[in-house]
Amino acid sequence: MDMSGDFNVNISIEQHHDIQERYLREVPSILPEERPLEWQTLKAVKTSLSSTPVLDEQICDFEAATWEELQTITKAKHESGLKQVLINTWPGTLENGDLGLAALPNRMTEFREKLELSIQYAKALDCERMHVMAGRKPKYEDEAMEEVYLDNLQYSADRLQRENILALIEPINSRITEPNYFLTDIHKAIEYIKKVNHPNLKLMFDCFHIQIMDGNLTKNIKQYLPYIGHIQIASVPDRGEPVDGEIDYQYFFKMLDEVGYEGYIGLEYKPRGRYGKQY
């Protein structure tokens, strides 16, 4: 997840296990000038996918932290026939530098109030996974943020469980994408999940961020598989389509199949052209 810089919504198709069929098809990225997200756009996406036999489910993961008109987004989703599998919590005010609130000591009340709004979006979209965004840390000590973060993760896991929504946390790399993001390390993320010790709190394993910060994708997947609730992929280092770069995704998909991963695989990437590569 990266919402820094200019507004950009990446729409991607996700393939549910069985990942014996390893080829994933890209659809257009929705760019700023094309807002609001209209149902005709997603209907066109749906039509383009209908002739793509390698997708055993047609899944749309356009993380709806953009907070367009709820009615417009739900209409687009239902008219398209696509399924949304992931949504972010309210990110705060992006123009003021916010990127989540869960770890900010002075905004706990706001976080919990906005969590209810996030739940409204998730329920309207029939979405069963929510990324609890930690936030940036320009002026807070890690210890203070960690205490608040753990409290909010416990609260979120409990609250979202009552709505049948899985809470996810995602370490975001600090070397390329977000230098000041609170959660950047996969091992720290797992430590937090273990501390909270709640069955409704899992890890979002974004290969792009984890490869940049830690590498060892095979070892990390095998070691942390019971804690993983969602996987995202992109090329490294440019975050383009996952067809080249540092990560061999043919090997990666085979490994996921061998270890028994049964969740979704999201394509969260930035197309290299207006519509990117076809593959």
C-alpha positions, 0 to 999 in steps of 0.5 A: 500500500502506497498513497504518497504523492499524487492520487493514484488508484491501482485496480488489480485482478487477484487470483484465488488459489489454486495457483497451478495457473500462475499467469495473472492478467493486468487491467488498466490503472484508474488515474486521477483524471478518471475519477470518480470510479464509475461502474462503466469502467469496472464493467469494461474490466469485467468484460475483458476478463471474461475471456481470460481462462487462467483466472478461476475467480475474477477478483478486484482489489482496488483498496477503497481508502480513496473514499469516493461517494460510497453509493458510487463505489458500491454501484460500480462494484455491484454492476461490474460483478467483481469482488473486492477483497481488501480495503484500507482503514481511513488514512487521515488527511493525505494532503497533510501527510497522513498515512494511517492513524493507528500508531499516532498517540494523539489521534486514538479517538479519531482512529476508532471513530473512523474505523466505524466509517471504514467498516461501513465501506467494507460492509457495503462492498462485501469486503472481508479484509481490512488493512489497519494503517499504522501511520508516519512517525515524524515527531513521535518516539517509537515507544509511545507509538508502539503502545498506542499501536498495540492498543489499537490493533487489539481494538481493531481485531476485536471490533472487526471480528464482530463484522466478520472482517479480517484485520491486516497489518502491512510493513512498508519499506522505508528505503524507497517508498515511505521513510517515516512509516511506523511499521517497516519490518516483517519481523516486528510486524509478526512480533506485534501480531504475537503480542496482540495474540488475536485470531483476527489479526494477520500479516499482509505480506507485500513482496515488494516491501519485504524484498526491499527491507529483508529479502528471504521471501521463501524463508519468511513465507515458510516461517510465517505462513500461519500468520499471513492473511493476504499476499501482494506482488509487484516487480522490484525495484520499480514496482511495475508489473510482476513480470521481471525484476529481482523476484522470480514469481514463477518460482514464488507461485510454485513455492506458495502452492507447495507450502499450502497457501490458500489465500488471495494474491493481489497485484499492487503495482504501478503500470509502466505505461497507461495500461502497462504490459499484457502478460 
